[in-house]
Amino acid sequence: MYIHLGNEIVVREDEIVGIFDLDTTTVSKHSRKFLEISEKQKKVINVSYELPKSFVVTKDKKVYISQISTATLQKRSNIL
């Protein structure tokens, strides 16, 4: 099954490691460091031009920044 992340970007559900809320996870220095390193490695893909609400990490260590909330993304998947 595929999950739509925004702007015609879809990811296979079985490739998703986690769906994270940007507001709550970026409080942690570890999360900020992870996102910073991912950005430097060019693994971050912004799928929205709107205010980002969540990010999705996949098995191949890509990070998708999405305007869709974590609750909505979780409803679209079987990951709960």
C-alpha angles and dihedrals in degrees: 000000000000130000121213110226098180139283094043093305116136130179129195110255093226090057094059117104096179148341114222136189111235095212096055102033098048089063087076116080089217092058092047090050091049091052091046093052091045089052092051090050089051091240095126117099117188108208096181141055090201130082107301117237105172146011130216123209119205133199091258087059095250116146118212116199110208138183089216116099122246091243092057093046091050091050089054091055139046090242108113 
